[in-house]
């Protein structure tokens, strides 16, 4: 019984770590994409400003007949200001740095999960093993960035869906994944509709 409790403790720690790892990788991906988008906008904006600066406004007269030199300069100024603002935002938010921090935290938890797996496979798991594993997880949590509730819950939902699909695949390896997901979604929608109807009926009785 004691051995079973130890294994359950390991599994609980591993599940927590898996959930946090998924959240960290989600956040890393989000900030990496945001950083890349800002860099792209800054690059395109800088290129356009450089081209417009070295070109004369009369080059664009065939396309924009009412264009004047003052308006042309104002447009260049506005574009340059936008590029500057995007640069300041990117520098202030440190998106690339934050993406790297979240990715590093995810990798630490991946190593922890592997370590937890190796302990679980041992023939004799001691209390010292559990204490060391718990301490290891606690230290990781203390030294890594906080996870917003929104992403923690999103990662948790993703993890349980992954486990559910994995279990279903064990019973039916030829299962069509998108069809299975659609079926589950329709079932959930029916449950929601049923609950709404039930709650509506209760309100009428009151």
C-alpha positions in Angstrom: 0.0 0.0 0.0 2.8 2.4 0.9 4.5 1.7 -2.4 1.3 2.4 -4.2 1.0 5.8 -2.4 4.5 6.7 -3.5 3.7 5.9 -7.1 0.5 8.0 -6.9 2.6 10.9 -5.5 5.0 10.6 -8.5 2.1 10.5 -10.9 0.5 13.6 -9.4 3.7 15.6 -9.5 4.3 14.4 -13.1 0.8 15.5 -14.2 1.3 18.9 -12.6 4.6 19.2 -14.4 3.0 18.1 -17.7 0.3 20.7 -17.4 2.8 23.5 -16.5 5.1 22.5 -19.3 2.2 22.7 -21.8 1.3 26.2 -20.5 5.0 27.4 -20.7 5.3 26.1 -24.3 2.0 27.8 -25.2 3.3 31.1 -23.8 6.6 30.7 -25.5 5.0 30.1 -28.8 2.7 33.1 -28.3 5.5 35.5 -27.4 7.8 34.1 -30.2 5.1 34.8 -32.8 4.3 38.2 -31.4 8.1 39.1 -31.5 8.4 37.8 -35.0 5.4 39.8 -36.1 6.7 43.0 -34.6 10.2 42.4 -36.2 8.5 41.9 -39.5 6.4 45.1 -39.2 9.5 47.1 -38.2 11.6 45.7 -41.1 8.8 46.4 -43.6 8.1 49.8 -42.2 11.8 50.8 -42.1 12.2 49.6 -45.7 9.2 51.6 -46.9 10.4 54.7 -45.0 13.9 54.4 -46.5 12.4 54.1 -50.1 10.0 57.0 -49.6 12.8 59.2 -48.1 15.1 58.8 -51.0 12.3 59.1 -53.6 10.8 62.4 -54.8 7.1 62.8 -54.2 6.5 63.5 -57.9 7.3 59.9 -58.7 3.9 59.0 -57.2 1.9 61.7 -59.0 0.8 59.3 -61.8 -0.9 57.1 -59.1 -1.9 59.9 -56.6 -2.7 63.0 -58.6 -3.5 65.3 -55.7 -0.3 64.4 -53.8 1.7 67.4 -52.6 5.2 67.6 -51.1 4.0 68.6 -47.6 1.5 65.7 -47.5 4.2 63.3 -48.8 6.5 64.4 -45.9 3.7 64.0 -43.4 3.1 60.4 -44.6 6.8 59.6 -44.3 6.8 61.1 -40.8 3.8 59.1 -39.7 5.3 55.9 -41.0 8.6 56.6 -39.3 6.7 57.3 -36.1 4.9 54.0 -36.3 8.2 52.1 -36.9 9.6 53.9 -33.8 6.6 53.0 -31.7 6.8 49.3 -32.7 10.5 49.3 -31.9 9.8 50.8 -28.4 7.0 48.3 -27.8 9.2 45.4 -28.8 12.0 46.7 -26.6 9.7 47.5 -23.6 7.8 44.2 -23.7 11.0 42.1 -24.3 8.9 39.5 -26.2 11.9 37.5 -27.4 13.4 37.4 -23.9 10.1 36.3 -22.4 9.6 33.6 -25.0 13.1 32.2 -24.2 12.3 32.3 -20.5 9.1 30.3 -21.0 10.8 27.9 -23.3 13.6 27.3 -20.8 11.0 26.7 -18.1 9.2 24.2 -20.3 12.5 22.4 -21.0 13.3 22.2 -17.2 9.9 20.6 -16.6 10.6 18.1 -19.5 13.7 17.0 -17.7 11.8 16.8 -14.5 9.2 14.5 -16.1 11.9 12.2 -17.5 13.4 12.1 -14.0 10.0 11.3 -12.5 9.5 8.5 -15.0 12.9 7.0 -14.1 12.1 7.0 -10.4 8.6 5.4 -11.0 10.3 2.6 -12.9 12.5 1.7 -10.0 11.8 -1.6 -8.2 12.0 0.1 -4.8 10.9 3.7 -4.5 12.1 5.3 -1.1 10.7 8.2 0.8 14.0 10.0 0.0 13.2 9.6 -3.7 9.8 11.2 -3.2 11.2 14.0 -1.0 13.9 14.8 -3.6 11.4 14.8 -6.4 9.1 17.1 -4.6 11.9 19.5 -3.7 13.1 19.4 -7.3 9.6 20.4 -8.5 9.2 23.1 -5.9 12.6 24.6 -6.9 11.5 24.7 -10.5 8.3 26.4 -9.7 10.1 29.0 -7.6 12.6 29.9 -10.3 10.4 29.9 -13.3 7.9 32.7 -14.4 4.3 32.7 -13.2 1.7 31.2 -15.5 -1.5 33.3 -16.0 -4.6 31.4 -15.0 -6.0 31.6 -18.6 -3.1 29.7 -20.0 -2.9 27.3 -17.1 -6.5 26.2 -17.6 -6.1 26.1 -21.4 -3.0 23.9 -21.0 -4.9 21.7 -18.5 -7.8 21.2 -21.0 -5.3 20.4 -23.8 -3.6 17.9 -21.6 -6.8 16.0 -20.7 -7.9 16.1 -24.3 -4.6 14.6 -25.3 -4.9 11.8 -22.7 -8.5 11.1 -23.8 -7.6 10.9 -27.4 -4.5 8.7 -26.6 -6.8 6.3 -24.6 -9.3 6.2 -27.5 -6.5 5.4 -30.0 -5.4 2.4 -27.9 -8.8 0.9 -28.4 -9.1 2.0 -32.0 -5.8 2.7 -33.8 -7.6 3.5 -37.1 -9.8 6.2 -35.5 -10.3 9.4 -37.6 -9.1 12.1 -35.2 -11.0 15.1 -36.6 -14.2 13.0 -36.7 -13.7 11.9 -33.1 -13.1 15.6 -32.0 -16.2 16.7 -33.9 -18.3 13.9 -32.2 -17.1 15.0 -28.8 -17.8 18.6 -29.5 -21.4 17.8 -30.6 -21.9 15.8 -27.4 -20.7 18.7 -25.3 -23.0 21.1 -27.2 -26.0 18.8 -26.6 -25.1 18.7 -22.9 -25.0 22.5 -22.7 -28.4 22.8 -24.5 -29.9 20.1 -22.2 -28.6 22.0 -19.1 -30.0 25.3 -20.4 -33.4 23.7 -21.0 -33.3 22.1 -17.5 -32.4 25.4 -15.8 -35.1 27.2 -17.8 -37.7 24.7 -16.6 -36.5 25.1 -13.0 -36.8 28.9 -13.2 -40.4 28.6 -14.5 -41.3 26.4 -11.6 -40.0 29.0 -9.2 
